[in-house]
Amino acid sequence: MYPLIDLTGRRIFIAGASKGIGRATAELMSKLGGKIILSARNEDKLRETLSLLEGEGHALKAFDFTDIGGIDALTKSVAGEIGPLDGLVWCVGITHDRPLNMIRPEDLEKVMRLNFNAFVELVRCFTKRGRFNPGLRIVAVSSIAAIFGKKAHLSYSASKAALNAAIRNMQTELATKDIRLSAVMPGMVNTDMFQEYLRNNDGGMDSPDYKRLIQRQYLGIIEPEYVASTIAFLSSLAWGGGWVCIPTDGGHSSN
């Protein structure tokens, strides 16, 4: 089904594997032969994901990525107990929508700490000697929000734009280690975050705000499996290029 994508034997760490895009990516990668290391804060949810995987040799490491100081120890234990990585996927993120006149520095810091700072630290630590194999592929889930504006979406959009910039800069330093970094930029995806948006949006799918969303994202709400297939390709040796940021956005436009 996926003749270009072969992850056989590749050891891939997925941060944020307990649900949504992370879970869909773990499922697909296991079907493609990957040995998946699942990580997120909720161990029970991780075990649910683990039960969905095909093949053998998978593992899980429960971890709260707001604990940035603990990331070095996490990566050291993964490499020591399981082995060096061939792939790293970042599917962790939160949103904290506030209009400009209500946003506070602590709101920005909360979102940036998890969406951006933790990612940079995870890459820094996993790219230390002995913690990765040559040919390491790193893929982060960014967002179309990094390039399109939306009311009250400042902190989330800024964190994703920062993530894209970090990937471009880290690639200049990591290219000599045979490491490739990339990002996918989804539009609205049918995840828990989307369901929360519907619950908090008066009128749900009948609301003017949702109708405007569908007008912009005219191919409809994206299923997590669609994003996962792009991540899987970028995590394989079939992808040999340099830095890339691919919209997986349901035809999103600025209209």
C-alpha positions in Angstrom: 0.0 0.0 0.0 2.9 2.3 0.8 5.7 1.1 -1.5 7.8 4.2 -1.1 7.7 4.1 2.7 9.7 1.4 4.5 10.4 1.8 8.2 11.4 -1.8 8.8 13.6 -2.0 11.9 13.7 1.8 12.4 13.4 2.8 16.0 11.1 5.9 16.2 10.3 8.0 19.2 6.9 9.7 19.1 6.2 12.4 21.6 2.5 12.9 22.0 1.5 9.4 21.1 -1.4 9.1 23.4 -4.1 10.4 21.0 -4.8 12.3 17.8 -2.1 12.7 15.2 0.5 11.0 17.4 -1.6 7.9 17.9 -2.5 7.7 14.2 1.2 8.1 13.3 2.2 5.3 15.7 -0.3 3.0 14.2 0.7 3.6 10.7 4.4 3.4 11.4 4.0 0.1 13.1 2.3 -1.2 10.0 5.3 0.0 8.0 7.7 -2.0 10.1 8.8 0.6 12.6 9.7 -0.1 16.2 7.8 2.6 18.0 8.6 4.2 21.4 5.5 5.9 22.6 5.7 8.9 24.9 3.2 11.3 26.5 2.0 12.3 30.0 -0.9 9.9 30.3 0.4 6.3 30.7 -3.1 4.7 30.4 -3.7 6.4 27.0 -0.2 5.3 25.9 -1.1 1.7 26.7 -4.3 2.1 24.6 -2.1 3.2 21.7 0.4 0.4 22.3 -2.5 -2.1 22.0 -3.3 -0.8 18.5 0.2 -1.3 17.1 1.2 -4.1 14.8 4.4 -6.1 15.1 6.8 -6.4 18.0 9.6 -4.5 19.7 7.5 -1.4 20.7 7.9 0.4 24.0 6.5 3.3 26.0 8.0 6.0 28.2 5.4 8.1 30.1 6.7 11.7 30.4 5.4 15.2 31.0 7.2 17.4 28.4 6.5 20.5 30.5 9.4 19.1 32.6 12.0 20.5 30.3 14.8 19.8 32.9 14.0 16.1 32.8 14.3 15.7 29.0 18.0 15.0 29.0 17.5 12.1 31.5 14.6 10.8 29.4 16.6 10.7 26.2 19.6 9.1 27.9 17.4 6.3 29.3 15.7 5.7 26.0 19.1 5.3 24.2 20.5 3.2 27.0 17.6 0.9 27.5 16.1 0.7 24.1 18.8 1.9 21.7 19.7 5.0 19.6 17.0 6.5 17.5 16.3 6.4 13.7 13.3 8.7 13.9 11.8 11.4 16.2 8.3 12.7 15.8 7.0 15.7 17.8 3.2 15.7 18.2 2.9 17.7 21.4 1.1 21.0 21.7 -1.5 23.1 23.4 -3.5 26.1 22.5 -4.5 28.9 24.8 -6.6 31.4 22.9 -6.9 34.9 24.3 -7.7 38.2 22.5 -4.8 40.7 22.5 -6.3 42.9 25.2 -6.5 39.9 27.6 -3.3 38.0 26.9 -0.6 38.1 29.6 3.1 37.2 29.5 2.4 34.0 31.5 -0.1 32.9 28.8 2.6 33.2 26.2 5.2 31.5 28.3 2.9 28.5 29.0 2.3 27.8 25.3 5.9 28.5 24.2 7.3 26.3 27.0 5.5 23.2 25.7 5.1 23.9 22.0 8.5 25.3 21.3 11.0 25.1 24.2 10.4 21.4 24.9 10.8 20.5 21.3 14.2 22.2 21.0 15.4 20.6 24.1 14.3 17.1 22.9 16.1 17.6 19.6 19.2 18.9 21.4 19.3 15.9 23.8 18.5 13.2 21.2 21.2 14.4 18.8 23.9 13.9 21.4 26.5 11.2 20.5 25.2 7.7 21.1 21.5 8.6 21.2 20.8 8.5 17.4 21.9 6.5 14.3 23.1 8.1 11.1 20.1 8.9 8.9 18.0 10.2 11.8 14.8 11.8 10.6 13.1 14.4 12.8 9.5 15.5 12.0 7.5 18.1 14.0 3.8 18.8 13.8 3.6 22.5 13.2 0.4 24.2 12.0 -1.0 26.3 9.2 -1.5 28.8 12.0 2.2 29.6 11.7 1.5 31.5 8.5 -2.2 32.4 8.7 -3.5 34.8 11.3 -6.7 34.3 13.4 -8.3 36.3 16.2 -7.2 35.3 19.7 -4.8 32.8 18.3 -1.6 34.7 18.9 0.3 32.5 21.4 -0.4 29.3 19.4 0.5 30.8 16.0 3.7 32.3 17.4 4.8 29.0 18.9 4.3 27.2 15.6 6.1 29.9 13.6 9.0 29.7 16.1 9.1 25.9 15.7 9.4 26.3 11.9 12.2 28.8 12.3 14.0 26.5 14.8 13.9 23.6 12.4 15.4 25.6 9.7 18.2 26.8 12.0 18.9 23.4 13.6 19.2 21.8 10.1 22.2 24.0 9.4 24.0 22.5 12.4 22.8 18.9 12.2 23.2 18.3 8.4 26.9 17.2 9.0 25.5 14.4 11.3 23.4 13.0 8.5 20.2 14.2 10.3 17.2 15.7 8.4 14.5 17.8 10.0 11.1 18.8 8.6 7.6 19.8 9.7 4.0 19.2 8.6 1.6 22.1 8.9 -2.0 20.8 9.3 -5.1 22.9 9.1 -8.0 21.9 11.4 -7.7 18.1 12.1 -10.4 15.9 13.6 -8.7 15.5 17.0 -9.6 16.2 20.6 -8.6 19.9 20.0 -11.1 20.1 17.2 -13.9 18.6 19.3 -13.1 21.0 22.1 -13.4 23.8 19.5 -16.8 22.6 18.6 -17.9 22.4 22.3 -16.7 25.9 23.0 -18.2 27.4 19.8 -21.8 28.4 20.2 -23.8 26.6 17.6 -21.1 24.0 16.8 -21.1 23.1 13.1 -24.1 25.5 12.5 -22.2 28.5 13.8 -20.9 31.3 11.6 -17.4 30.7 12.8 -17.4 27.1 11.8 -18.9 28.0 8.4 -16.1 30.5 7.8 -13.6 27.8 8.7 -15.0 25.4 6.1 -15.0 28.1 3.5 -11.3 28.6 4.1 -10.5 24.9 4.5 -12.6 23.9 1.6 -11.5 20.2 1.4 -13.0 19.7 4.8 -11.7 18.7 8.3 -8.6 16.6 8.0 -8.4 13.1 9.5 -5.3 12.3 11.6 -4.4 9.4 9.3 -3.8 11.8 6.4 -1.2 13.8 8.4 0.3 10.6 9.7 1.0 9.4 6.1 3.1 12.5 5.4 4.9 12.2 8.7 5.7 8.5 7.8 7.2 9.5 4.5 9.3 12.2 6.0 10.5 9.7 8.6 11.7 7.3 6.1 15.0 7.1 4.1 12.9 7.7 1.0 13.0 11.3 2.1 16.6 12.5 1.5 16.1 16.2 1.1 16.9 19.1 3.4 14.6 21.2 5.5 11.0 21.1 4.4 7.7 22.3 5.8 4.7 20.7 4.1 1.1 22.1 4.4 -1.4 19.3 5.1 -4.2 21.8 5.4 -7.3 20.7 3.6 -6.9 23.3 0.9 -6.7 26.1 3.5 -6.7 29.6 2.0 -6.5 33.1 3.5 -10.0 34.0 2.2 
